[in-house]
Amino acid sequence: MTDQLPREVPKSMARDFARVAKGTGVPTYVLVLPSMAANGEGLLGAVHDRLGRDGLYVVIDESSVSYAMAFGVTAPADDALTVCLYELPYDAGPLRKFELFAEVIAEGGEKAAARAEAAREKYADSEPEEMYIGPSDRENQSFVTGMLLTGVPVLILLLFPAVGRWRKNLTGRKAPRRAPRWTGPALALAAAVAVPVAASVTFDQTTSSASPRPRAIDLNARVDRVAQGLAEDPVYADPESPRILDAAQLARLHSRIEKFEKSEGGGPVFVAVVPQLLEDESEGDEEAFAAAVHDKLGEDGVYVVADPLGGYIEVFNHGLRLDSLNLMLSLPESIGYGDDKADEADDHLLGERLDALMTFLDKAPRTDEPENAGDPYPVSNPVTEDELPPLFGTDLSPGLFMGVLAAGLLYGLLAGVVAVIGRVLRRRRPEPPATKTLPEVSPTEPSMAYLRAMARVELRALTGDFASGRAADPNDSRPGDRFDAAMLLIDGDTRRVQDPATDAATLVAVIVLARAGRAALARTSYNRCCAVNPLHGPAVNRHHVRVSAEGRQRRLLHVCGRCRDTAIAAPATLHTLMLTLPGPSGPRVPYEEAGELLSVVPDGIGRLVEKVKETVGVP
C-alpha cells in the first residue's frame, strides 16, 4: 500500500482493501501504487515469482483497478476489469471499483463473462452518470436555489392579482369572484418555505470525491520515510519507482556531494529521487515537498528533488551560503528538464544530469550570509479540499437577486426584446473572443474558413491596438516582436490570410502571435500557450497529459485550465481536445505535425517568433 497517494488513497485504507480482497473466493494479493509507477502485468508476474504463491494478483492506482492476473487459480480477471471499466463512472474511486471487481470475481467465470458482455453493450456509446459533483456544480445549485427562493414567491405575488385582469381582457367577461387577498401572500410564503426544504433534499451532496479524508499519519508517512532515508544516506531513491541510478552513478554522486560539503561556502546536499504527484501530500509541488523534508530532517543544506517518473529536477537552498534565487532561475534547462535524448531514455538520464547539477552547485556564487528558498506557495488543504461549499452560501446571494430580476423579466416579457437588441448589436462588428472564453469556444478541428476569419479578426484587433496608441512598457519589445512575426508570415499584407495558398499552420501561427501581441500590449503578456490546443490561449501550468488515444504514455506540457481539468478528471479523453489541422496529404494530423513552424509552439511564444524569422530568413 503506497504512501504517495494520501489525497486519493490514504495508506490507512489498507484494511478496507484487505477486507474486500477476502471476498473474491480465491487468495488475492493487492498492490496499491501510483499509476505512473506501475508497469502492469510485468510487475504482477515479478511479484508472483518473488512471493511464490498462487492466487489473484491485482494492481490498483489512484482511480481504478488497473491490472489483474490469476496465477494457479481460476478467476475471471479480464471480465471483472471490463465490468469495472463500463459499469462505474470514472469518479467512483478505487475502493468502490475494487468492491465491484471482487463481486464479479466471486460470481464465477460464466456469470462474469455474461455481465461483461452486457456492460459492453449497455455502455458502448455512453458512460454511467458521474457519482460526485464539483465545486462549480455546487455553485450552480446554490445559484438555482437562490433564484427559486425569490423568483417563485415574487412571480406568485406578481401573477396572482393579474390573473383576473388578463382573463377579462382575453374573454371580455367579468372574472369570477376573487379569492381572499391573503391567498396570494400565503402561497408565496408556502413557496418560500418549500424551496429550501426541497433544495436541501435534492442537492444533498457533501463531497466532490470518493476519497476519504486523510489522517495526519497518512500525510506524514512519505515525508517521514524520505527524511529517515536522508538521515542515513544523502541520496534517497524511492523504492516504489524505477531504479534510475546504477551503482557507479550512486558512488560518483556520493563523492561529488562529499566534495561539495567540504568546499568553501558549501554544505550538505540531500537528493530525494521521489515522484511528485498531484495526489501526494504536497500536491505535486516540489518546493513544498522539499520544505517539508527539510523541516522533518532538521538539517540545512541543498535539497534536490528528482522525479524518476517525470524526469525533472528542482533545487532548493535551505540555510547555505548560496544565492537561492540564482539556483532557481539559473538552473540550465538541460539539467532541470533534460533534452530530447533525456525524454527518450527510460531513466531520463537523471544520473548524468545530477552529476551536471553538482558541477553547477560547485560553480554557484556564494553569499556572505546563509540564505533560504523562502516559504513555498501554500498547497490545497488535503483534509478539506474535497468538501463542497454549503448549499446556502457561495452563489446563493447572486441567485436571490437574479430570482427577483428573472420574475420581473418573465412578467414583463422584456427578456426577448433585450436578447434581440443585444444580438443585433453584437453582429455589427465581430470582436475577438475574450481570453478567458478561448478554451471553451475554440474548436479542435477548425475549418480553413474559421482559421481565415479568426486570423483576420485577431490581426485587425492587434493593428487597431497599435494604431490607437495603446503602448506597453517602452522597454518591452515583445509586442512589436510578435506583431512583426505575424506580419512576416503574410508578407505584411493582411489580405494574404484569404489567399488559398496560405496554409492552416501559418494561419494558426498568425492567430497565436496576434493574441500574444495584444496581451503584451495590455501588460498581461504570457510566453506559453496551451500546448494541447494553442487556440485555447495562455497556459496556466504544466501537467502530465495523455495526448494520444493509444497507450498510456504522457507528456509534460503547458496547458490551459480546461485541458488541465480534463487531464485530472478524465485523462483518457484529453486527446479529443488536441488541435488537428489538414495534413499535407489530406487527412487531419496533430498541429505539431502540420508543419515545422508549429512544432516549436510548446516551447513558447518567444521560440515561435524566432522560428518565424528563421523560416522567412530574417536575422
TORROMAR-914185 format. One line per 8 residues: number of its first residue (from 1); their letters; for each residue x, y, z of C-alpha. Coordinates in nm, 4 decimals, padded with zeros to 6 digits. Each point is the difference from the previous one (the first is absolute). Example, Ala and Ser with C-alpha at 12.3 -4.5 7.8 and 13.67 -1.06 7.14 Angstrom:
# TORROMAR-914185
1) AS) 01.2300:-00.4500:00.7800  00.1370:00.3440:-00.0660 $
***
This chain:
# TORROMAR-914185
1) MTDQLPRE) 00.0000:00.0000:00.0000  00.1719:00.3141:-00.1245  00.0373:00.3070:00.2191  00.0243:00.2296:-00.3033  -00.3725:00.0489:-00.0643  -00.1399:00.1346:00.3310  -00.2356:00.2440:-00.1734  -00.1738:-00.2790:-00.1931 $
9) VPKSMARD) 00.0908:-00.3329:00.1627  00.1305:00.0540:00.3555  00.2170:-00.2800:00.1309  -00.2455:-00.0459:00.2864  -00.2426:-00.1515:-00.2556  00.2116:-00.3169:-00.0063  -00.2431:-00.1871:00.2260  -00.2879:00.0910:-00.2338 $
17) FARVAKGT) 00.1776:-00.1476:-00.3001  00.0952:-00.3071:00.2038  -00.3628:-00.0467:00.1051  -00.1198:00.0151:-00.3608  00.2774:-00.2333:-00.1191  -00.1277:-00.2713:00.2347  -00.3315:-00.0045:-00.1848  00.1329:-00.1176:-00.3363 $
25) GVPTYVLV) -00.0048:-00.3673:00.0939  00.3648:-00.0523:-00.1004  00.3301:00.1093:00.1594  00.0347:00.3622:-00.1058  00.3065:00.2217:00.0186  -00.0469:00.3739:-00.0472  00.2533:00.2685:-00.0910  -00.1126:00.3641:00.0254 $
33) LPSMAANG) 00.2482:00.2142:-00.1936  00.0077:00.3261:-00.1994  -00.1102:-00.0642:-00.3566  00.3223:00.1365:-00.1457  00.2119:-00.2316:00.2161  -00.1796:-00.3271:-00.0762  00.1030:-00.1789:-00.3191  -00.2968:-00.2336:00.0063 $
41) EGLLGAVH) 00.0224:-00.3664:-00.0839  00.3790:-00.0046:00.0132  -00.0128:00.1205:00.3595  -00.2637:-00.2575:00.0956  00.2032:-00.2808:-00.1510  00.3120:00.1108:00.1830  -00.1840:00.0310:00.3331  -00.1519:-00.3469:-00.0444 $
49) DRLGRDGL) 00.3415:-00.1495:-00.0741  00.1508:00.1701:00.3037  -00.2855:-00.0915:00.2349  -00.0351:-00.3520:-00.1337  -00.3712:-00.0301:00.0767  -00.2832:-00.0747:-00.2398  -00.3003:00.2289:00.0022  -00.1564:00.3089:-00.1546 $
57) YVVIDESS) 00.2399:00.2940:-00.0221  -00.1464:00.3484:-00.0365  00.1473:00.3476:-00.0590  -00.2098:00.2984:00.1107  00.0948:00.3583:-00.0724  -00.1383:00.3336:00.1132  -00.3206:-00.0380:-00.2009  -00.0751:-00.3601:-00.0915 $
65) VSYAMAFG) 00.0940:-00.3664:-00.0148  00.2563:00.0174:-00.2781  00.1428:-00.3520:-00.0346  -00.0843:-00.3504:00.1193  00.1428:-00.3453:-00.0725  -00.0758:-00.3451:00.1368  00.2859:-00.2420:00.0721  -00.0898:-00.3619:00.0770 $
73) VTAPADDA) -00.3648:00.0801:00.0788  -00.3134:00.0431:-00.2086  -00.1273:00.3578:00.0102  -00.1676:00.2094:-00.2765  00.2424:00.2895:00.0402  -00.0459:00.1474:-00.3496  -00.3794:-00.0090:00.0226  00.0095:00.1624:00.3432 $
81) LTVCLYEL) 00.2220:00.2791:-00.1356  -00.2434:00.0504:-00.2876  -00.2984:00.0285:00.2347  00.1836:00.2591:00.2125  00.0908:00.1964:-00.3111  -00.3568:00.0192:-00.1339  -00.2376:-00.0186:00.2966  00.1520:00.2682:00.2221 $
89) PYDAGPLR) 00.0800:00.3623:-00.0843  00.3582:00.1211:00.0127  -00.0560:00.1824:00.3314  -00.1269:-00.3052:00.1913  00.3378:-00.0343:00.1732  00.2392:-00.2947:00.0243  -00.1637:-00.1629:00.3047  -00.3489:-00.0063:-00.1549 $
97) KFELFAEV) 00.1451:-00.1364:-00.3247  00.1916:-00.2673:00.1895  -00.3209:-00.0977:00.1792  -00.1705:-00.0479:-00.3363  00.3049:-00.1881:-00.1280  -00.0104:-00.2400:00.2962  -00.3751:-00.0456:-00.0421  00.0435:-00.1066:-00.3635 $
105) IAEGGEKA) 00.2891:-00.2334:00.0857  -00.2150:-00.1700:00.2632  -00.2797:-00.0580:-00.2558  00.2172:-00.2408:-00.1991  00.1068:-00.0166:-00.3626  -00.3343:-00.0558:-00.1743  -00.1904:00.2775:00.1770  00.2965:00.2348:-00.0215 $
113) AARAEAAR) 00.0281:-00.0480:-00.3774  -00.3712:00.0661:-00.0483  00.0125:00.3082:00.2197  00.3026:00.1362:-00.1854  -00.1714:-00.0441:-00.3363  -00.3164:00.1670:00.1298  00.2038:00.2935:00.1308  00.1696:00.0446:-00.3372 $
121) EKYADSEP) -00.3319:00.0078:-00.1811  -00.1699:00.2321:00.2472  00.2785:00.2583:00.0175  00.1439:-00.0353:-00.3503  -00.1010:00.3560:-00.0936  -00.0410:00.1594:00.3423  00.1436:00.0057:00.3498  -00.1625:-00.0437:00.3401 $
129) EEMYIGPS) -00.1067:00.3199:00.1707  00.2645:00.1567:00.2197  -00.0319:-00.0770:00.3704  00.1324:00.3310:00.1313  -00.0317:00.3646:-00.0849  00.2660:00.2697:00.0095  00.0153:00.3451:00.1622  -00.1273:00.1636:-00.3181 $
137) DRENQSFV) -00.3012:-00.2317:00.0036  -00.0697:00.0971:00.3609  00.0247:00.3667:-00.0941  -00.2569:-00.0627:-00.2713  -00.2245:-00.1760:00.2518  00.0302:00.2935:00.2414  -00.0737:00.2442:-00.2786  -00.3083:-00.1944:-00.1137 $
145) TGMLLTGV) -00.1195:-00.0338:00.3608  00.0353:00.3749:00.0483  -00.1881:00.0728:-00.3204  -00.2875:-00.2307:00.0959  -00.0051:00.1267:00.3586  -00.0854:00.3528:-00.1133  -00.1189:-00.0505:-00.3565  -00.2894:-00.2369:00.0751 $
153) PVLILLLF) -00.1542:00.2066:00.2855  00.0464:00.3279:-00.1921  -00.1522:-00.1502:-00.3128  -00.2978:-00.1224:00.2041  -00.0485:00.3469:00.1484  00.0193:00.1563:-00.3467  -00.2228:-00.2499:-00.1791  -00.2703:-00.0630:00.2605 $
161) PAVGRWRK) -00.1728:00.3415:-00.0161  00.0469:00.0197:-00.3787  -00.1776:-00.3240:-00.0902  -00.3444:00.1587:00.0233  00.0973:00.3003:-00.2119  00.1589:-00.2220:-00.2666  -00.3080:-00.2211:-00.0153  -00.2303:00.3011:-00.0401 $
169) NLTGRKAP) 00.2161:00.1439:-00.2749  00.0102:-00.3336:-00.1861  -00.3616:-00.1056:00.0319  -00.1818:00.3295:00.0521  -00.1869:-00.1526:00.2926  00.0100:00.0963:00.3602  00.2380:-00.2100:00.2028  -00.1406:-00.2309:00.2680 $
177) RRAPRWTG) -00.0038:00.1120:00.3601  00.3581:00.0495:00.1115  00.1559:-00.2090:00.2725  00.0788:00.1725:00.3311  00.2875:00.2475:-00.0161  00.2124:-00.2100:00.2298  -00.0008:-00.2996:-00.2382  00.2789:00.1336:-00.2213 $
185) PALALAAA) 00.2360:00.0906:00.2873  -00.0763:-00.3328:00.1681  00.0947:-00.1912:-00.3152  00.3158:00.2088:-00.0358  00.0946:-00.0711:00.3627  -00.0632:-00.3722:-00.0521  00.2257:00.0067:-00.3070  00.2714:00.1852:00.1942 $
193) VAVPVAAS) -00.0057:-00.2803:00.2606  -00.0289:-00.2880:-00.2460  00.2881:00.1046:-00.2291  00.2850:-00.0249:00.2573  -00.1417:-00.3243:00.1414  -00.0228:-00.1566:-00.3443  00.3447:00.1329:-00.0945  00.1580:-00.1512:00.3137 $
201) VTFDQTTS) -00.1470:-00.3397:-00.0848  00.0840:00.0170:-00.3710  00.3489:00.1499:00.0284  00.1215:-00.2120:00.2912  00.3594:-00.0595:-00.1175  00.2769:00.0882:00.2470  00.3207:-00.1058:-00.1775  00.1416:00.0213:-00.3508 $
209) SASPRPRA) 00.2019:-00.3199:00.0147  -00.0112:-00.3598:00.1139  00.3278:00.0412:00.1873  -00.0282:00.0051:00.3798  00.1585:00.2688:00.2120  00.3673:-00.0819:00.0529  00.1287:-00.0147:00.3552  00.3159:00.1642:00.1263 $
217) IDLNARVD) 00.1825:-00.3321:-00.0096  -00.0953:-00.0384:-00.3683  00.1241:00.3462:-00.0899  00.3265:-00.0387:00.1900  00.0817:-00.3558:-00.1058  00.1985:00.0757:-00.3135  00.1768:00.3060:00.1403  00.0993:-00.2030:00.3072 $
225) RVAQGLAE) 00.1261:-00.2815:-00.2216  00.2071:00.2283:-00.2204  00.1385:00.1982:00.2938  00.1019:-00.3194:00.1783  00.1693:-00.1236:-00.3160  00.1893:00.3267:-00.0484  00.1140:-00.0083:00.3612  00.1799:-00.3247:-00.0846 $
233) DPVYADPE) 00.1112:00.0795:-00.3560  00.0062:00.3342:-00.1864  -00.1498:-00.1712:-00.3055  -00.3444:-00.1544:00.0473  -00.1585:-00.1990:-00.2847  -00.3703:-00.0751:00.0232  -00.0409:-00.3809:00.0186  -00.3378:00.0117:-00.1804 $
241) SPRILDAA) 00.1453:00.1691:-00.3078  00.2323:-00.1217:-00.2764  00.3659:-00.0170:00.1005  00.1671:00.2692:-00.2073  00.3419:00.0207:00.1694  00.2411:-00.2912:-00.0329  00.2762:-00.0788:00.2491  00.2641:00.1986:-00.1872 $
249) QLARLHSR) -00.2233:00.3075:-00.0264  -00.0896:-00.0224:00.3693  00.3655:-00.0252:00.0975  00.0943:00.2996:-00.2122  -00.2934:00.2034:00.1331  00.1007:-00.0779:00.3593  00.3559:00.1072:-00.0785  -00.1160:00.3281:-00.1569 $
257) IEKFEKSE) -00.2268:00.0711:00.2982  00.2829:-00.0625:00.2451  00.2300:00.2285:-00.1983  -00.2615:00.2779:-00.0120  -00.0614:-00.0264:00.3743  00.3685:00.0680:00.0664  00.0270:00.2851:-00.2512  00.0038:00.3689:00.0869 $
265) GGGPVFVA) -00.3584:00.1124:00.0648  -00.1284:-00.3504:-00.0684  -00.1855:-00.2367:00.2264  -00.2194:-00.3077:00.0065  -00.1923:-00.1021:-00.3106  -00.3081:-00.2191:00.0350  -00.1300:-00.1669:-00.3155  -00.3530:-00.1459:00.0095 $
273) VVPQLLED) -00.0744:-00.2082:-00.3097  -00.3732:-00.0027:00.0639  -00.2959:00.0521:-00.2380  -00.2116:00.3133:00.0382  -00.3687:-00.0710:-00.0502  -00.3139:00.2100:00.0249  -00.1368:-00.2589:00.2425  00.2935:00.0173:00.2438 $
281) ESEGDEEA) 00.0157:00.2003:00.3207  00.1688:00.2934:-00.1770  -00.2411:-00.0023:-00.2960  00.2910:-00.0554:-00.2363  00.1745:00.3193:00.1148  00.3742:-00.0706:00.0187  00.0720:00.3123:00.2060  -00.2602:-00.0924:00.2618 $
289) FAAAVHDK) 00.1327:-00.3572:00.0115  00.3604:00.1161:00.0437  -00.1028:00.2429:00.2758  -00.1903:-00.2761:00.1831  00.2966:-00.2390:-00.0203  00.2331:00.2764:00.1211  -00.2243:00.0701:00.2983  -00.0230:-00.3691:00.0809 $
297) LGEDGVYV) 00.3721:-00.0701:-00.0438  00.1037:00.3170:00.1832  00.3245:00.0487:-00.1937  00.0920:00.2935:-00.2219  00.1320:-00.0712:-00.3457  -00.0853:-00.0148:-00.3670  -00.3127:-00.2094:-00.0546  -00.0297:-00.1597:-00.3434 $
305) VADPLGGY) -00.3284:-00.1554:-00.1153  00.0441:-00.2302:-00.3008  -00.3156:-00.1536:-00.1410  00.0751:-00.3511:-00.1352  -00.3337:-00.0093:-00.1864  -00.0205:00.3494:-00.1473  00.3761:00.0359:-00.0370  00.0378:00.3574:00.1272 $
313) IEVFNHGL) 00.2286:00.1377:00.2719  -00.0618:00.2886:00.2415  00.2523:00.1538:00.2408  -00.0682:00.1949:00.3227  00.2446:00.1579:00.2415  -00.0771:-00.0176:00.3703  00.2595:00.1732:00.2155  00.3204:-00.0090:-00.2087 $
321) RLDSLNLM) 00.2030:00.2961:-00.1246  -00.1404:-00.0310:-00.3492  -00.2056:00.2408:-00.2076  -00.3408:-00.1711:00.0273  -00.1574:00.2049:-00.2778  00.2908:-00.0726:-00.2327  -00.0373:-00.3731:00.0650  -00.3610:00.0046:-00.1163 $
329) LSLPESIG) 00.0287:00.2444:-00.2890  00.3393:-00.0978:-00.1420  -00.0371:-00.3774:00.0093  00.0515:-00.1068:-00.3647  -00.2987:-00.1641:-00.1668  00.2267:-00.2859:-00.1031  00.0303:-00.0805:00.3709  -00.3469:00.0914:00.1194 $
337) YGDDKADE) -00.2051:-00.1484:-00.2823  00.2458:-00.1827:-00.2238  00.0219:-00.0024:-00.3771  -00.1585:-00.2204:-00.2678  00.2483:-00.2763:00.0742  -00.0969:00.0060:00.3669  -00.3700:-00.0109:-00.0899  00.0545:-00.3159:-00.2018 $
345) ADDHLLGE) 00.2114:-00.1772:00.2637  -00.1743:-00.2226:00.2551  00.2082:00.1496:00.2823  -00.0332:00.3563:-00.1368  00.3824:00.0095:00.0269  -00.0476:00.1103:00.3601  00.3398:-00.1392:00.0987  00.1834:00.2192:-00.2495 $
353) RLDALMTF) -00.2187:00.3016:00.0743  00.0515:-00.0317:00.3783  00.3738:-00.0090:-00.0649  -00.0364:00.3165:-00.2087  -00.2031:00.1506:00.2858  00.2889:-00.0533:00.2406  00.2283:00.1830:-00.2432  -00.2554:00.2812:-00.0092 $
361) LDKAPRTD) -00.0024:00.0126:00.3828  00.3801:00.0037:00.0133  -00.0010:00.3115:-00.2192  -00.3019:00.1652:00.1625  00.0738:00.3441:00.1513  00.0411:00.0121:00.3759  -00.1496:00.2595:00.2322  00.1249:00.1576:00.3200 $
369) EPENAGDP) -00.2893:-00.1314:00.2040  -00.2069:-00.3187:-00.0189  -00.3148:00.0273:-00.2111  -00.3244:-00.1922:-00.0295  -00.2360:-00.0766:-00.2837  -00.2845:00.1673:00.1897  -00.3412:-00.1332:00.0859  -00.1572:-00.2102:-00.2767 $
377) YPVSNPVT) -00.3310:00.0980:-00.1521  -00.2774:-00.1579:00.2106  -00.1496:-00.3178:-00.1431  -00.3642:-00.1009:00.0298  -00.1070:-00.1291:00.3388  -00.0139:-00.3783:-00.0534  -00.2531:-00.0458:00.2798  -00.2571:00.2474:-00.1310 $
385) EDELPPLF) 00.0779:00.0242:-00.3725  -00.2796:-00.2410:-00.0952  -00.2649:00.1628:00.2183  -00.2735:00.1709:-00.1958  -00.0979:00.3544:00.0946  -00.3261:00.0312:00.1944  -00.3126:00.0086:-00.2109  -00.1210:00.3196:00.1653 $
393) GTDLSPGL) 00.3190:00.1877:-00.0696  00.2356:00.0695:-00.2916  -00.2287:00.1182:-00.2835  -00.3245:00.0092:00.1999  00.0016:00.3814:00.0321  00.0370:00.0666:-00.3731  -00.2712:-00.2585:-00.0561  -00.2353:00.1859:00.2345 $
401) FMGVLAAG) 00.0475:00.3166:-00.2000  -00.0304:-00.1757:-00.3346  -00.3183:-00.1718:00.1186  -00.1711:00.3341:00.0550  00.1323:00.1292:-00.3307  -00.1038:-00.3136:-00.1871  -00.3511:00.0164:00.1417  -00.0327:00.3597:-00.1145 $
409) LLYGLLAG) 00.1396:-00.0755:-00.3452  -00.2310:-00.2954:-00.0463  -00.3010:00.2049:00.1117  00.0766:00.2957:-00.2284  00.1174:-00.2031:-00.3040  00.3096:00.2160:-00.0231  00.2569:-00.2794:-00.0296  -00.0780:-00.0613:-00.3676 $
417) VVAVIGRV) 00.0384:00.3670:-00.0952  00.3309:00.0327:00.1848  00.1321:-00.3218:-00.1587  -00.0922:00.1135:-00.3538  00.1536:00.3468:00.0432  00.3184:-00.1484:00.1476  00.0284:-00.2538:-00.2808  -00.0331:00.2699:-00.2687 $
425) LRRRRPEP) 00.2654:00.2182:00.1640  00.2423:-00.2889:00.0363  -00.0317:-00.0965:-00.3670  00.1017:00.3425:-00.1328  00.3712:-00.0456:00.0501  00.1393:-00.3241:00.1414  00.2584:00.0363:00.2745  00.2649:-00.2530:00.0959 $
433) PATKTLPE) -00.1251:-00.2440:00.2628  00.0971:00.0822:00.3577  00.3145:-00.1775:00.1169  -00.1804:-00.1760:00.2838  -00.2521:-00.1498:-00.2450  00.2559:-00.1341:-00.2476  00.0236:-00.3535:00.1488  -00.3759:-00.0410:-00.0347 $
441) VSPTEPSM) -00.0636:00.1656:-00.3367  00.3082:-00.1089:-00.1962  -00.0529:-00.3102:-00.2174  00.2325:-00.3004:-00.0126  -00.0599:-00.0580:-00.3725  -00.0293:00.3534:-00.1409  -00.0913:00.0455:-00.3617  00.2101:00.2168:-00.2294 $
449) AYLRAMAR) -00.2863:00.2488:-00.0107  00.0051:00.0276:00.3786  00.3787:00.0445:00.0111  -00.0064:00.2700:-00.2684  -00.2829:00.1868:00.1714  00.1659:-00.0205:00.3423  00.3402:00.1045:-00.1367  -00.1629:00.3010:-00.1664 $
457) VELRALTG) -00.1835:00.1003:00.3212  00.3088:-00.0419:00.2208  00.2289:00.1898:-00.2383  -00.2525:00.2828:-00.0289  -00.0241:00.0236:00.3794  00.3791:-00.0022:00.0426  00.0466:00.2633:-00.2712  -00.2720:00.2111:00.1594 $
465) DFASGRAA) 00.1669:-00.0199:00.3410  00.3269:00.1263:-00.1463  -00.1755:00.2723:-00.2009  -00.1970:00.1211:00.3023  00.3212:00.0846:00.1785  -00.0384:-00.2713:00.2632  00.3588:-00.0602:00.1011  00.1564:-00.2517:00.2272 $
473) DPNDSRPG) 00.3142:00.0563:00.2012  00.2403:00.1905:-00.2307  00.2763:-00.2366:00.1070  -00.2084:-00.3041:-00.0951  00.0672:-00.1116:-00.3567  -00.2408:-00.2916:00.0069  -00.3071:00.1768:-00.1469  00.1969:00.1205:-00.3004 $
481) DRFDAAML) 00.1824:-00.3300:-00.0455  -00.3239:-00.1953:-00.0029  -00.1709:00.2463:-00.2336  00.2962:-00.0060:-00.2378  00.0111:-00.3819:00.0035  -00.3707:-00.0225:-00.0818  00.0392:00.2463:-00.2871  00.3096:-00.1804:-00.1326 $
489) LIDGDTRR) -00.2085:-00.3139:-00.0440  -00.2351:00.1839:-00.2377  00.2623:00.2227:-00.1652  -00.1460:00.3063:00.1727  -00.3295:-00.0309:-00.1864  -00.3042:-00.0937:00.2124  -00.1822:-00.1043:-00.3151  00.2329:-00.2989:-00.0178 $
497) VQDPATDA) -00.2063:-00.1763:00.2676  -00.2707:-00.0433:-00.2659  00.2476:-00.1363:-00.2558  -00.0602:-00.3745:-00.0649  00.3786:-00.0409:-00.0048  00.0204:00.0909:00.3714  -00.0081:-00.3306:00.1827  -00.1644:-00.0879:00.3329 $
505) ATLVAVIV) 00.3281:-00.0065:00.1965  00.0791:00.3571:-00.1052  -00.3487:00.1184:00.0963  00.0266:-00.1633:00.3443  00.3401:00.1632:00.0539  -00.1448:00.3396:-00.0989  -00.2886:-00.0436:00.2471  00.2309:-00.1061:00.2854 $
513) LARAGRAA) 00.2458:00.2870:-00.0641  -00.2757:00.2594:-00.0347  -00.1632:-00.1046:00.3280  00.3360:-00.0028:00.1785  00.0764:00.3447:-00.1422  -00.3294:00.1436:00.1238  00.0626:-00.1500:00.3435  00.3471:00.1565:00.0110 $
521) LARTSYNR) -00.1448:00.3397:-00.0922  -00.2520:-00.0385:00.2824  00.2873:-00.0879:00.2372  -00.1404:-00.3477:00.0547  00.2707:-00.1648:-00.2063  00.0508:-00.3758:00.0023  00.2632:-00.2167:-00.1626  -00.1739:-00.3367:00.0071 $
529) CCAVNPLH) -00.3244:-00.0816:-00.1707  -00.1870:-00.3254:00.0455  00.2139:-00.2711:-00.1608  -00.3017:-00.2300:-00.0484  -00.1884:00.2589:-00.2045  00.1824:00.3335:-00.0573  -00.3360:00.1574:-00.0882  -00.0990:-00.0428:00.3682 $
537) GPAVNRHH) 00.2192:00.2983:00.0883  00.2464:00.0372:00.2910  00.1066:-00.2979:00.2083  -00.0587:00.0005:00.3765  00.2498:-00.2696:00.1012  00.1809:-00.3151:-00.1052  -00.1594:-00.3417:00.0264  00.0651:-00.3565:-00.1026 $
545) VRVSAEGR) -00.2509:-00.0686:-00.2761  -00.0927:-00.2835:-00.2347  -00.0186:00.1488:-00.3511  -00.0670:-00.3265:-00.1794  -00.2851:-00.2465:00.0225  00.2506:-00.2810:-00.0365  00.2097:-00.1103:00.2963  00.0432:00.1754:00.3369 $
553) QRRLLHVC) 00.3109:00.2062:-00.0816  -00.0176:00.3548:00.1334  00.1739:00.3268:-00.0808  00.0725:00.2858:00.2353  -00.1606:00.2962:-00.1770  -00.1171:00.3496:00.0771  -00.3806:-00.0100:-00.0091  -00.2979:00.2307:00.0424 $
561) GRCRDTAI) -00.2495:-00.0350:00.2836  -00.2435:-00.2111:-00.2019  00.2666:-00.2473:-00.1157  00.1438:-00.0171:00.3520  -00.3415:-00.0799:00.1465  -00.0594:-00.2620:-00.2692  00.3437:-00.1548:00.0617  -00.0907:-00.0372:00.3663 $
569) AAPATLHT) -00.3634:-00.1046:-00.0272  00.0002:-00.2020:-00.3237  00.3579:-00.0453:-00.1256  -00.1007:-00.2625:-00.2546  -00.2092:00.2581:-00.1880  00.2573:00.2797:-00.0134  00.1156:-00.1015:-00.3480  -00.3398:00.1121:-00.1312 $
577) LMLTLPGP) 00.0980:00.3609:00.0823  00.3223:-00.0172:-00.2068  00.0007:00.2522:-00.2861  00.0111:-00.1714:-00.3371  00.0547:00.1595:-00.3414  -00.0236:-00.1203:-00.3586  00.3151:-00.1986:-00.0769  00.2124:00.0310:-00.3154 $
585) SGPRVPYE) -00.1690:-00.3071:-00.1511  -00.3540:00.0787:00.1093  -00.0880:-00.1688:00.3332  00.0142:00.2100:00.3149  00.3101:-00.0316:00.2193  00.1013:00.1416:00.3410  00.1024:00.3619:-00.0460  00.3655:-00.0732:00.0880 $
593) EAGELLSV) 00.0130:-00.2262:-00.3058  -00.1674:00.2495:-00.2340  00.3244:00.1804:-00.0693  00.3361:00.0858:00.1487  -00.1250:00.3441:00.1029  -00.2429:-00.1234:00.2687  00.2337:-00.2651:00.1424  00.1568:00.2664:00.2249 $
601) VPDGIGRL) -00.3283:00.1277:00.1471  00.0371:-00.2117:00.3199  00.3374:00.1743:00.0547  -00.1621:00.3424:00.0358  -00.0978:00.3128:-00.1930  00.3570:00.1253:00.0001  00.1185:-00.3144:-00.1749  -00.2845:00.0311:-00.2523 $
609) VEKVKETV) 00.1143:00.3555:-00.0819  00.3526:-00.1292:-00.0560  -00.1302:-00.2828:-00.2188  -00.1961:00.2443:-00.2170  00.3145:00.2059:-00.0547  00.1965:-00.3131:-00.0852  -00.2700:-00.1111:-00.2445  -00.0162:00.3284:-00.1927 $
617) GVP) 00.3746:00.0598:00.0256  -00.0101:00.3131:00.2164  00.2954:00.0391:00.2412 $
***
